[in-house]
Amino acid sequence: MAKLRIKQVRSKIGHPIDQKRTLAALGLRKINHTKEVEASPAVLGMINKVKHLISVEEI
């Protein structure tokens, strides 16, 4: 599967708890934190849920 580089670009403050937990499940802790993940269906669903808080690029 493809690898994705995800980066948190907006704050999670003021957003619902499920979105905060989704960011934590993706491994993002604070703004400008970057992770590389495999593009599985579960991860793509999580990315879709918080797409307004992160940026995604394919590696």
Legacy VTK file of the C-alpha trace (Angstrom):
# vtk DataFile Version 3.0
C-alpha trace
ASCII
DATASET POLYDATA
POINTS 59 float
0.000 0.000 0.000
1.003 3.616 -0.436
2.513 5.647 2.353
1.074 9.011 3.346
2.683 11.886 5.187
0.138 13.646 7.382
0.761 16.931 9.168
-1.465 18.704 11.661
-1.911 22.296 10.470
-4.782 23.516 12.668
-5.472 23.335 16.383
-7.798 20.727 17.860
-9.016 23.216 20.493
-12.752 23.814 20.166
-13.406 20.684 18.117
-15.461 17.658 19.231
-13.812 14.999 21.390
-14.110 12.364 18.665
-11.978 14.505 16.344
-9.396 15.014 19.103
-9.258 11.253 19.642
-8.939 10.665 15.900
-5.891 12.954 15.768
-4.404 11.049 18.698
-5.086 7.733 16.955
-3.230 9.028 13.898
-0.297 9.893 16.164
-0.577 13.675 15.879
-0.015 15.629 19.063
0.385 19.294 18.184
0.513 21.711 15.279
3.247 20.963 12.689
3.664 17.405 14.006
4.201 15.007 11.094
3.671 11.243 10.782
4.084 8.733 7.982
1.352 6.086 7.827
0.239 3.285 5.518
-2.831 4.114 3.421
-5.237 1.468 4.744
-9.023 1.895 4.597
-9.145 2.566 8.352
-6.502 5.283 8.164
-8.141 6.870 5.113
-11.421 7.045 7.052
-9.692 8.771 9.976
-7.997 11.211 7.596
-11.357 12.013 6.002
-12.867 12.743 9.419
-10.246 15.368 10.337
-9.316 16.602 6.844
-9.955 20.219 7.906
-7.205 19.960 10.578
-4.466 18.194 8.615
-2.610 18.220 5.321
-1.863 14.986 3.455
0.738 14.190 0.826
1.570 10.883 -0.806
5.137 9.616 -0.528
LINES 1 60
59 0 1 2 3 4 5 6 7 8 9 10 11 12 13 14 15 16 17 18 19 20 21 22 23 24 25 26 27 28 29 30 31 32 33 34 35 36 37 38 39 40 41 42 43 44 45 46 47 48 49 50 51 52 53 54 55 56 57 58
